[in-house]
């Protein structure tokens, strides 16, 4: 199988911790170390693979991630858990700093998926219907 974007790096990082991360998320919490591998964000222009190995480099890579039965399935499963916790608020689960990272991840994958209902509802519930401005600026600079 061709792995043009080295998505195996996510599977290798998630496999030993995914069940634990999902269990923690179901309790209304998320640990920062799990956040970057479960809810990856767009790589900023100033960062590189060595300093941020779990950042997504492009919309095409994000589309490939969502198309992966394992990675896309896990992402959607986690978003489904978040929907059930929507009354808590992103800050209560992730903290202020990490809720911004979640917002960035949701924005990236929303843009990559065209019409992913699960993602769209999270913007309405937790982020006043708004996309993450920094992620959108990075995407617009790259196009």
N, C-alpha and C positions, 0 to 999 in steps of 0.2 A: 504494500500500500504506500502510495506517495504521501509524504508528510511535509509538504512544501514550507509550512510555517513552524515546523517542530512543535506541534501541539502535544506531542508525547511528553514534553516537559511538564505540562499541566497535569496530565494523567499520572505521571510518576510522582509528582508532588501531592496530588489529591488522594491517590489510592490509599496510602497508610492512615490518612486523617479524615477522610470525607465523612465516614459514619459518625465520628466524634464531632466534627464541625456541624453536621446536620442536627445532631442531638442537642448541641449547645444552642444552635439557632432556634430550634423548636421551643427552647426554654426562654426565648426572648433575649438572647445575648449573642455576641460574636467576638471572637478573639482576633486582634489585629493580625497576627501571623497567618491566620486562615483567610482573612479578607482578601489579600492580594492574589491568592491562588484560586479562590472560589468566585470572587467578583473582580476579575482583572479590569484594568483601565487602559486607556490609550497612552502610549509612550509619548512623553513630552519631547519636543524637538531637542531640548538640551540634554536629555538623558540618553543612555546607551544600554545595550543588552547586558553588559557586565554589571552595571549598577542596578538595573531593574529587569531581571530575567523573566519576570512574569507579566510584563507590560505587553500590550497588543500594539503592533506597529502600524496597522492600517485597517480600514473597513473590510477589505478582502480577508484579512486574517480573522477579524471578528466574525465575519460570515462563515468562514471555515470552522471556527470554534462552535458557533451555534449549530452548524450542520453535523458536527460530530455527534453520533448517538450517545456517547458517554458524556462528553463535556456539555453539549447543548442540553441533554437530558438532566444533568445535575444542576445546571444553571436554572433551568425552568422549575425544577423541583424546589430549589432554594427560594426562588421568587414566589412560588406557591405558598411556601411556609411564611414568607414575609407578608403575603396578602392576608393570611389568617391572623397576623399580628398587627395589622394596620392601625388598630386603635391605640397602640403603644406609642407610635411615632418613631421615626428613624433615630433621633437623638437618644431615646431611651434604650434602644437596642445596641446601637453602634457607638454612641458618644458623638459629640459635635464634629470632631476631626474625621473620624471614620465614616460618619454619615455623608460627608462631602465626597469621600472616596466611593461610597456606594452610589451616590448621585451620578458621579462621573462614569461609573461602570454601566449603570442603567442607560445613560445617555448614549454611550458608545454602542451598546448592543441594540438599543432602540433604532438608532440610525442605520445599523447594519441589517436589521431585520425587516425594515419597511413597515410592517404592521403586526407587531407582536403584542397582542392584547394584554398579556400578563404585565409587560413592561409599562405600557401606557397607563394602566390603572395605578401603578406605584407612583408615577409622577403626580397624578391627581391627588392621591391620598397623602403623600408625604412631602411633595415638593411644589405645591401650589400649581401643578400642571406645567411647570417649567423644566426645560432641559438644563443641564449644567453648562454654563456659559464658557468656562475655560475649555471644556472638551469640544464644544462646538467651534470655538475659535481655532483650536488646533486642527480640527477636521477641515475647516474652511481654508486654512493656510496650506494644507496638504493637497487641496484639489486644484 
